[in-house]
């Protein structure tokens, strides 16, 4: 069972936001774990890591971090009192290393996940990075690996942030190679990559 985020910070709106996160639907392949939240960026914050696991329950297909920040002073770049800051990373097939649109595809996965959850993004920003690792010398028998990393942030319009966490989980599953699940459908074990 997934660990759910908790926080001793804030009350009122932030408590409502925490309840929204607790109510978010999490796929069975995803393990959420609360981690220490940043303390200098905003008065209220909660952070968690997410791992997408293969059928064996141990092999990691994707990993990431989701942070919700709240500052009633509404810092100018945020365009409001709320900010979501995310990170998602997964290893991809080596054949995609040279694909010139890989960055655009990764960013579209994020925007699609948000749109599919009915979220209008405010002040979205981010980067998509690919890292290609090739081995040489005594390690030249190892195949090349490609990792994609998506770092993104956006501002929720209000404390209704459960769908934002669900969208991020959808992104994490997408880069981990899992097919999308229609609403109300439960994932069955099977080969995913």
C-alpha positions as CSV (number, residue, x, y, z in Angstrom):
1,X,0.0,0.0,0.0
2,X,1.3,3.5,-0.9
3,X,2.4,5.8,1.8
4,X,0.4,9.1,1.8
5,X,1.7,12.6,2.3
6,X,1.2,14.2,5.7
7,X,2.4,17.5,7.1
8,X,2.4,19.4,10.4
9,X,2.6,22.7,8.5
10,X,-0.2,25.2,8.0
11,X,-3.9,25.0,8.5
12,X,-7.0,26.1,6.6
13,X,-6.4,26.0,2.9
14,X,-3.2,24.0,3.3
15,X,-5.0,21.4,5.4
16,X,-7.6,21.2,2.6
17,X,-4.8,20.7,0.1
18,X,-3.3,17.9,2.1
19,X,-6.7,16.2,2.3
20,X,-6.9,16.5,-1.5
21,X,-3.6,14.8,-1.8
22,X,-4.7,12.0,0.5
23,X,-7.8,11.5,-1.6
24,X,-5.8,11.2,-4.9
25,X,-6.1,7.9,-6.7
26,X,-2.8,6.1,-7.0
27,X,-2.1,3.2,-9.4
28,X,-1.1,-0.1,-7.8
29,X,2.3,0.1,-9.6
30,X,3.2,3.4,-7.9
31,X,4.7,3.6,-4.5
32,X,4.4,7.1,-2.9
33,X,6.6,8.0,0.1
34,X,6.6,11.3,2.0
35,X,10.1,12.9,2.2
36,X,11.2,16.1,4.0
37,X,9.8,19.1,2.2
38,X,11.9,22.2,1.4
39,X,11.7,24.6,4.3
40,X,13.1,27.9,2.8
41,X,11.0,28.2,-0.3
42,X,7.5,28.6,1.2
43,X,5.9,28.7,4.6
44,X,3.9,25.5,3.9
45,X,5.2,22.6,1.9
46,X,4.7,18.8,1.5
47,X,6.9,16.6,-0.6
48,X,6.9,13.0,-1.7
49,X,8.8,10.6,-4.0
50,X,7.1,8.3,-6.4
51,X,8.4,5.1,-7.9
52,X,6.8,3.1,-10.7
53,X,7.5,-0.6,-10.1
54,X,7.5,-3.5,-12.5
55,X,5.4,-6.6,-11.8
56,X,8.0,-8.0,-9.5
57,X,7.3,-5.2,-7.1
58,X,11.0,-4.3,-7.0
59,X,12.3,-3.2,-10.4
60,X,12.0,0.5,-10.8
61,X,10.6,1.7,-14.1
62,X,10.5,5.4,-13.3
63,X,11.1,7.6,-10.3
64,X,10.3,11.2,-9.3
65,X,9.4,13.8,-6.8
66,X,6.3,15.9,-6.3
67,X,6.4,19.0,-4.1
68,X,3.4,21.3,-3.2
69,X,4.3,24.7,-2.0
70,X,2.0,27.3,-0.4
71,X,2.7,30.9,0.3
72,X,-0.1,33.4,0.8
73,X,2.2,36.2,-0.3
74,X,1.8,34.8,-3.8
75,X,5.4,35.1,-5.1
76,X,5.3,37.0,-8.5
77,X,6.7,34.1,-10.6
78,X,4.0,31.8,-9.3
79,X,1.1,34.0,-10.2
80,X,-0.7,32.8,-7.1
81,X,-0.2,31.3,-3.7
82,X,0.3,27.7,-4.8
83,X,3.2,26.0,-6.7
84,X,3.8,22.4,-7.8
85,X,7.4,21.5,-8.5
86,X,8.0,18.1,-10.0
87,X,10.7,15.8,-11.3
88,X,10.4,12.5,-13.2
89,X,13.0,10.2,-14.6
90,X,13.1,6.9,-16.4
91,X,15.4,4.9,-18.7
92,X,14.2,4.6,-22.3
93,X,15.2,2.4,-25.2
94,X,18.6,3.2,-26.7
95,X,17.0,3.7,-30.1
96,X,15.4,7.0,-29.1
97,X,18.7,8.7,-28.1
98,X,19.0,10.6,-31.4
99,X,15.3,11.5,-31.8
100,X,15.3,15.2,-32.3
101,X,11.7,15.6,-30.9
102,X,12.2,13.6,-27.7
103,X,12.2,16.8,-25.6
104,X,9.0,18.0,-27.2
105,X,7.4,14.6,-26.7
106,X,8.3,14.5,-23.0
107,X,6.9,18.0,-22.5
108,X,3.7,17.0,-24.3
109,X,3.3,14.0,-22.0
110,X,3.2,16.4,-19.1
111,X,0.8,18.8,-20.8
112,X,-1.4,15.9,-21.9
113,X,-1.5,14.4,-18.3
114,X,-2.6,17.8,-16.9
115,X,-5.2,18.3,-19.6
116,X,-6.6,14.8,-19.2
117,X,-7.1,15.5,-15.5
118,X,-9.0,18.8,-16.4
119,X,-6.2,21.0,-15.2
120,X,-5.6,24.5,-16.7
121,X,-1.9,25.2,-16.0
122,X,-0.8,28.6,-14.8
123,X,2.9,29.8,-15.1
124,X,4.1,26.4,-16.3
125,X,7.9,26.0,-16.8
126,X,10.2,23.2,-17.2
127,X,13.0,21.3,-19.0
128,X,13.3,17.9,-20.6
129,X,16.7,16.4,-20.6
130,X,18.1,13.2,-22.2
131,X,21.3,11.6,-21.0
132,X,23.0,9.0,-23.2
133,X,25.6,6.8,-21.5
134,X,28.0,4.8,-23.6
135,X,30.6,2.4,-22.1
136,X,34.1,1.9,-23.4
137,X,37.2,-0.2,-22.7
138,X,36.6,-3.0,-20.3
139,X,33.0,-1.9,-20.1
140,X,32.3,-1.8,-23.9
141,X,30.1,-4.9,-23.7
142,X,27.5,-2.9,-21.9
143,X,24.7,-1.5,-24.1
144,X,24.2,2.2,-24.3
145,X,21.5,3.6,-22.0
146,X,19.2,6.6,-22.4
147,X,17.5,8.4,-19.5
148,X,14.8,11.0,-19.8
149,X,14.3,13.6,-17.1
150,X,11.4,16.0,-16.9
151,X,11.5,18.8,-14.5
152,X,8.4,21.0,-14.4
153,X,6.5,23.4,-12.2
154,X,3.2,25.1,-12.5
155,X,0.7,26.9,-10.3
156,X,-2.6,25.4,-9.2
157,X,-5.5,27.8,-9.3
158,X,-6.6,26.8,-5.8
159,X,-6.2,24.2,-3.0
160,X,-7.9,21.5,-5.1
161,X,-4.6,19.8,-5.8
162,X,-5.5,16.1,-5.9
163,X,-5.8,16.1,-9.7
164,X,-2.4,17.7,-9.9
165,X,-0.8,14.7,-8.0
166,X,-2.8,12.3,-10.2
167,X,-1.5,14.0,-13.4
168,X,2.0,13.8,-12.1
169,X,1.5,10.1,-11.4
170,X,0.2,9.7,-15.0
171,X,3.3,11.3,-16.3
172,X,5.5,9.1,-14.2
173,X,3.7,6.0,-15.5
174,X,4.0,7.2,-19.1
175,X,7.8,7.7,-18.9
176,X,8.0,4.4,-17.1
177,X,6.4,2.7,-20.1
178,X,3.0,1.8,-18.6
179,X,-0.1,2.2,-20.8
180,X,-2.7,4.7,-19.6
181,X,-5.6,3.3,-17.5
182,X,-9.1,4.5,-18.3
183,X,-11.1,5.7,-15.2
184,X,-12.3,2.8,-13.1
185,X,-10.0,0.2,-14.7
186,X,-7.5,-1.8,-12.6
187,X,-4.1,-2.7,-14.0
188,X,-3.5,-6.4,-14.5
189,X,0.0,-7.9,-14.2
190,X,1.9,-8.4,-17.4
191,X,4.8,-7.3,-19.5
192,X,5.1,-3.5,-19.7
193,X,8.2,-2.7,-21.6
